[in-house]
Amino acid sequence: MSLRSRLLNILFWSVISAAFIGPGTVTTAAKAGADFGLSLLWALTFATIACVVLQEASARLTIASGMNLGQAIRQQAVKGSRGYYIPVLVALCILTGTAAYEAGNLLGAMAGTSLLIHLPPWLVVLVIGMMAAAILLIPSIKIIARILGSLVAFMGIAFLVTAIAIGPAVPDVLMGLLRPTIPLNPGGALLVVGLIGTTVGPYNLFLGSGISAGQSIREMRSGLAVAIVLGGVISMAVLVTGTAMTGDFTFPGLAGTLDKYLGGAGTIILALGLFAAGFTSAVTAPLASSVTVRSLFGNRNPQQWETHSWRFRLVWGIILVIGLAFGMAGFKPVPVIIIAQALNGVILPVIAVFLFLVVNNPQIMKNRHNRLPANILMAIVVFISLLIGMAGLIRAVAVGMDHEIGNWGMTILGLVAVAGMIMGIVIYRISLLHR
């Protein structure tokens, strides 16, 4: 590949980074930096590795077998009439999540804009939504991906400039990156879960699988790995930026703090970075919804689910309109987001386990199935995904019932035991596939 082709490939795969670096990631990472300094950088290190492992497996499945992730779910999980409910359940979980988070994406982009321009919030949200719709109307996913990749690059520059200006000590950064520590208080443990959970999202696996067709495995790996690692570096830069914050975390407060390091440019850079994070996610969430539904239900008549088809556009249109309705009202649909977190807490480990089984099936993957080193790495990632999913589910239920979990230590020990039992069953099933 020429240098230009390599750069365009990285730009193309940066759509995955655009999907996971949204206002939620920015808020969580910045708050982690404000509350705990650099000590939680390791969580982003793991999250980046986990994202690469799962996304590579999902994309390799499509390239090696010719089936996207949704088709593989239908083929492997669908047995008789009962199996129809599995794709429906997956679709409902992911659509609920993307619809709930879309309002947050639009409001996040609006928050960035409002640091510079003082207009009625509903008007700003409407304009941002119209801009997102204009990009989604482009009939080529490749062009959409490259546009979003360019915005991710811009966002990366913005946050890296602020992180460098703050000037953390290099030994402290390395210590934070490589030494896992979990704060004893519940807030710290939840931030660790949040940092990993916002990076490894279930609908991104469908998006990565859906856009990988037509690439070679080598081409996919080179673009995907670099793009996701760069996305992880951007998230780390956001966390470093948050360390400059003192007092209660707010974006205006953080902007004021950054002005001390960058002069008046601090507010401008934060505003542009936050806008880019919200806007790119406001495009990728509806896009991923359409790709997910197409992969699950569009196999019989693929021409009816082309990017320019009314079915494909109807799905992303519904997600965008729901986000606009909540966003223009200035209301973040917290109850729906809690439900979405609970559903995603179930669906992420389910998809991760399923993916682990499929990429070990020689009949599906041919000669591209997992070898021992890949299985060891993926087993660790799937195990942690199980823990995060179950912890997120418990947290969402507790918040929904207005109940505080008093002893997170015992809760985590219980989750480790359950996740260990599930992994034992999965590894046994994989051993049968290799006989």
Phi, psi and omega in degrees: 000140176286165179300319180298317180296321179296316180295319179294325178293318176297318179299319179299313183283351177293352175298330177292318176297320178299326182288321185265345176265082177246187179303326179296316178295316180299314181297313182297314181294316180295320179293322177299319177293319181293322185273325189231013178064223183267004190290342181257012176301329181300327180297323177287329174299310179296316182301321180294315178297315180299319180297317178298315183298310183289319180294321178297318180296318180295316180290321179296324176304313182294315183292319184283322187257341185083357178256140172278176185299319179296318178296321179295321177298315181295317184291319185274325186264340184275113176232101182073198185290335182296326187294343180298330184288336182293308176299324179297317179297315179300314181298316181297318179299313184288320179294321177299316180296312182294323178294318180292318182284339182298321177299318178296323178297313181294318179292328177294316176297322178295322179298321177295315179298321184291343175291340182245322186239128182258093177233164176305129183306320182297325180291318179297316179298318180298315180296317179297318177298321178293322176296319178297317179298321180299319179289320180294336178285347176297127188285356182247119177296327180298318179293317178302315182298320181290324176297313180294323177299322178295319178293324177297318178299318178297315179298319179299317178299317182300311183285328178293322177299316181293320180296318180293322180296325178293326172067055178292154178292131183302316178301324179293321178296313180298320178297316179295325181290325193249346183250105180292125173221136178244119179303145184289332182284152183304324181299322179292317179298320180292327176294322176299313177300318181294318180298319180283317183295325180285341179273321182256089182258142184296322184289338177294332178293322176292321179297313180297320178294319184291333184259001185273347182301138178094352178258156170278161180297320179297317179296316180298313184297318183294318180285317184295311184298313181296316183297316182289321177298318177298321176298320176297321178297322178297315178300320178295322178296324177296317179298316178299319178301320180295337181294342180283347186281139173236147182082193180296140184281124170215154178293317175300321178296319178295320178299317179297322178294318182293331177300331179292331180269326188242011185069209179293347181288342182301312179296318182297313182295316178297318180299314181293320178295317180293320177299313181299320179298313181292317185291316180297321178289330177292338175270316186288329180297309175296321180298314179297326178298314180295318179297321180296310181297320179298318182291331181275325189233358185258020187282328183287323180230074185298331180293337178280354181240025174298161184303329182268002183285158181291330179295312180299315182288330179297318182297307181292332178295319179297315180298316182294319181295319178299315178298319178296318182299312178292318184295317180292332177281354181071023185243119175274119187288073186302313179301321180291321178296321178298316177298317180298319178298320179295316180295316178294330175297332176276315191285326181299308179295327178298312180293321179298316178296315180300315180298320179300318180291317185294316183287357173256006181265106183298332180294327179273314188271353183057237181264016181250019179285165183297142169259178187303311180301318179294323180292321178298313181296317182290327178298318178297315182295316181294320178300313179295324177298321176298315179299313182295317180299314180291321178295319178295322178296314179298317180297316181297318178296318180297316179295318180297328179266004181055046182238135179264131177278114188285318186242088180291333180300310179293324178299315180295321177299318177296319179295322178299318180296315180295314180298323178297320178296316179297316180296325177299317179295317181297314181296324176297316178298321180293321179298326177292324180294330184268002179280000000 
